[in-house]
């Protein structure tokens, strides 16, 4: 893993050097503006509600499933934001322009919960454990290496048994390098010159989370930040500028039994899982 100080590499992965605050989520201050819908979220999330005559209305199955995400627990999101912002290198990365909660989709169609930050110079992707309140991995992508952003619906090979609804965004930073054959068939490969995001399942829980999970806003902010980075720090021998394309996002996977089971059970998310937990 390359050190965070090295700017020559377009993408870097490293383990965070700072630990999260031991005080837990109770001591955190609100980091996002709460709307009226967000204040009443515990009732909307599936808590028992009183109907006419004082009768209790049982939560629906979908509401129950949504409540299991640890990111929805009171104070959890604010603590996570505090922790990941503490890991930003102000000298190398610059100031933070925005933060999003999204799901990364890998080359085998596996979903993974991610916190994503855009700074002056870097796109930061955090693997954060919302249960233990600690950042497990950081991926850094230099904005001046990003050369293409595509967005649209997902597509699979004709004979593939997989399918995925919704839209996504894919960011490329080396258009001249194609993934090797071994990487395509290795479910744990991380040397792809692109990264793909889609909506987080909790995006409809409140206006606050709708804004935090808005991949369209993320796409616009990333395009502007990358264009500015190309102007300020052009890469020698590399065409400057960012090409934005509206096209399908292709995932070259066919059977994907592992991704089917993982996505159905949300194994890539920090969730309550019966008496075992995440």
VOKE-21082 format. One line per 8 residues: number of its first residue (from 0); for each residue x, y, z of C-alpha. Coordinates in nm, 2 decimals. Layout:
BEGIN
NUM	X:Y:Z; ...;
! end
This chain:
BEGIN
0	0.00:0.00:0.00; 0.14:0.34:-0.09; 0.17:0.61:0.16; -0.08:0.90:0.16; 0.19:1.16:0.10; 0.28:1.01:-0.24; 0.10:1.22:-0.51; 0.24:1.05:-0.81;
8	0.00:0.75:-0.79; -0.35:0.82:-0.92; -0.51:0.59:-0.66; -0.39:0.48:-0.33; -0.52:0.25:-0.05; -0.40:0.26:0.30; -0.50:0.18:0.65; -0.60:0.49:0.86;
16	-0.33:0.62:1.10; -0.58:0.79:1.33; -0.82:0.60:1.55; -1.18:0.70:1.60; -1.29:0.89:1.91; -1.34:0.65:2.20; -1.62:0.87:2.34; -1.87:0.71:2.11;
24	-2.16:0.88:1.93; -2.31:1.04:2.24; -2.05:1.32:2.25; -2.07:1.41:1.89; -2.24:1.74:1.77; -2.48:1.75:1.48; -2.28:1.76:1.16; -2.57:1.78:0.92;
32	-2.87:2.00:0.91; -3.18:1.81:1.01; -3.51:1.87:0.84; -3.85:1.82:1.00; -3.87:1.48:0.83; -3.54:1.39:0.99; -3.66:1.49:1.34; -3.95:1.25:1.32;
40	-3.75:0.97:1.16; -3.78:0.72:1.45; -4.15:0.70:1.38; -4.11:0.67:1.01; -3.84:0.41:1.04; -4.07:0.15:1.17; -4.13:0.22:1.53; -4.48:0.13:1.66;
48	-4.72:0.42:1.58; -5.05:0.50:1.74; -5.35:0.48:1.50; -5.71:0.59:1.56; -5.83:0.51:1.91; -5.48:0.46:2.04; -5.42:0.13:1.86; -5.06:0.05:1.78;
56	-4.97:0.00:1.41; -4.71:-0.27:1.35; -4.41:-0.16:1.14; -4.39:-0.29:0.78; -4.12:-0.54:0.68; -3.94:-0.28:0.47; -3.94:-0.03:0.76; -3.80:-0.30:0.99;
64	-3.52:-0.38:0.74; -3.43:-0.01:0.70; -3.40:0.04:1.08; -3.13:-0.23:1.10; -2.87:-0.01:0.94; -2.63:0.12:1.20; -2.58:0.45:1.02; -2.94:0.54:1.13;
72	-2.87:0.50:1.50; -2.88:0.84:1.68; -2.54:1.01:1.67; -2.38:0.74:1.45; -2.36:0.95:1.13; -2.22:1.25:1.31; -1.95:1.05:1.48; -1.86:0.89:1.15;
80	-1.83:1.23:0.98; -1.61:1.35:1.27; -1.38:1.05:1.24; -1.33:1.06:0.86; -1.27:1.43:0.85; -1.00:1.39:1.11; -0.82:1.16:0.86; -0.81:1.42:0.59;
88	-0.45:1.55:0.53; -0.50:1.92:0.50; -0.16:1.98:0.33; -0.19:1.70:0.07; -0.57:1.68:0.02; -0.68:2.03:0.09; -1.02:2.15:0.22; -1.33:1.93:0.21;
96	-1.59:2.03:-0.04; -1.86:1.76:0.03; -1.94:1.43:0.18; -2.17:1.15:0.06; -2.30:0.82:0.18; -2.31:0.57:-0.11; -2.27:0.21:-0.20; -1.96:0.10:-0.40;
104	-2.03:-0.17:-0.66; -1.73:-0.38:-0.75; -1.66:-0.58:-1.07; -1.84:-0.88:-0.93; -2.16:-0.68:-0.85; -2.09:-0.68:-0.48; -2.23:-0.38:-0.28; -2.01:-0.22:-0.01;
112	-2.11:0.07:0.21; -1.88:0.37:0.17; -1.83:0.73:0.29; -1.70:0.95:0.01; -1.53:1.29:0.04; -1.43:1.54:-0.23; -1.14:1.77:-0.13; -0.93:2.03:-0.33;
120	-0.70:1.76:-0.47; -0.84:1.42:-0.38; -1.14:1.19:-0.40; -1.14:1.00:-0.07; -1.33:0.67:-0.03; -1.36:0.54:0.33; -1.46:0.19:0.44; -1.61:0.28:0.78;
128	-1.75:0.04:1.04; -2.06:0.22:1.18; -2.08:-0.04:1.45; -1.73:-0.01:1.60; -1.69:0.36:1.50; -1.36:0.31:1.32; -1.23:0.36:0.96; -1.09:0.04:0.82;
136	-0.95:0.15:0.49; -0.89:0.47:0.28; -0.86:0.49:-0.09; -0.72:0.81:-0.24; -0.77:0.91:-0.60; -0.60:1.22:-0.73; -0.85:1.45:-0.90; -0.61:1.56:-1.17;
144	-0.58:1.20:-1.28; -0.96:1.16:-1.33; -1.03:1.17:-1.70; -1.38:1.03:-1.74; -1.71:1.02:-1.55; -2.00:0.80:-1.68; -2.35:0.78:-1.53; -2.66:0.58:-1.62;
152	-2.83:0.25:-1.56; -2.64:-0.08:-1.51; -2.59:-0.34:-1.78; -2.46:-0.70:-1.79; -2.36:-0.95:-2.06; -2.64:-1.11:-2.26; -2.60:-1.45:-2.09; -2.56:-1.31:-1.74;
160	-2.80:-1.42:-1.47; -2.75:-1.09:-1.28; -2.94:-0.77:-1.29; -2.93:-0.44:-1.10; -3.19:-0.17:-1.09; -3.13:0.20:-1.05; -2.85:0.43:-1.16; -2.48:0.46:-1.09;
168	-2.17:0.67:-1.14; -1.84:0.53:-1.26; -1.51:0.73:-1.23; -1.21:0.65:-1.45; -0.85:0.77:-1.39; -0.65:0.58:-1.65; -0.82:0.53:-1.98; -0.51:0.37:-2.14;
176	-0.50:0.08:-1.89; -0.74:-0.21:-1.91; -0.79:-0.46:-1.63; -0.60:-0.79:-1.68; -0.78:-1.12:-1.73; -0.68:-1.25:-1.39; -0.82:-0.93:-1.23; -1.15:-0.97:-1.40;
184	-1.20:-1.32:-1.26; -1.05:-1.24:-0.92; -1.34:-1.13:-0.68; -1.08:-0.97:-0.45; -0.89:-0.77:-0.71; -0.85:-0.40:-0.64; -0.63:-0.29:-0.93; -0.91:-0.16:-1.15;
192	-0.86:0.19:-1.30; -1.22:0.29:-1.21; -1.46:0.29:-0.92; -1.84:0.26:-0.93; -2.11:0.40:-0.69; -2.48:0.37:-0.66; -2.75:0.48:-0.41; -2.73:0.38:-0.05;
200	-3.05:0.19:0.06; -3.13:0.45:0.33; -3.16:0.74:0.09; -3.54:0.77:0.12; -3.55:0.77:0.50; -3.55:1.15:0.53; -3.45:1.47:0.35; -3.12:1.47:0.53;
208	-3.02:1.12:0.40; -3.16:1.20:0.05; -2.91:1.49:0.02; -2.63:1.28:0.17; -2.69:0.99:-0.08; -2.75:1.21:-0.39; -2.52:1.06:-0.65; -2.63:1.32:-0.91;
216	-2.50:1.60:-0.69; -2.19:1.40:-0.62; -2.13:1.37:-1.00; -2.16:1.74:-1.05; -1.93:1.83:-0.76; -1.67:1.58:-0.87; -1.67:1.71:-1.23; -1.61:2.07:-1.11;
224	-1.34:1.97:-0.86; -1.16:1.75:-1.12; -1.17:2.02:-1.38; -1.02:2.27:-1.14; -0.75:2.02:-1.03; -0.66:1.96:-1.40; -0.61:2.33:-1.44; -0.41:2.38:-1.12;
232	-0.20:2.07:-1.14; -0.18:1.93:-1.50; -0.03:1.59:-1.54; 0.26:1.59:-1.80; 0.18:1.38:-2.10; -0.18:1.34:-2.01; -0.48:1.51:-2.17; -0.63:1.76:-1.93;
240	-1.00:1.78:-1.88; -1.28:1.55:-1.77; -1.52:1.38:-2.02; -1.87:1.33:-1.88; -2.08:1.06:-2.05; -2.44:0.95:-2.01; -2.42:0.58:-2.09; -2.49:0.24:-1.93;
248	-2.25:0.12:-1.67; -2.14:-0.23:-1.77; -2.05:-0.50:-1.51; -1.88:-0.80:-1.67; -2.02:-1.07:-1.44; -2.23:-1.37:-1.54; -2.34:-1.59:-1.25; -2.24:-1.41:-0.93;
256	-2.38:-1.64:-0.67; -2.16:-1.48:-0.41; -2.28:-1.13:-0.50; -2.65:-1.24:-0.51; -2.63:-1.38:-0.16; -2.42:-1.09:-0.03; -2.65:-0.82:-0.17; -2.97:-0.99:-0.07;
264	-2.84:-1.01:0.29; -2.67:-0.67:0.28; -2.34:-0.82:0.39; -2.15:-0.52:0.26; -2.32:-0.29:0.51; -2.30:-0.23:0.89; -2.63:-0.38:1.01; -2.79:-0.55:1.30;
272	-2.81:-0.92:1.22; -3.02:-1.10:1.48; -2.83:-1.19:1.80; -2.49:-1.20:1.61; -2.46:-0.85:1.48; -2.24:-0.73:1.19;
! end
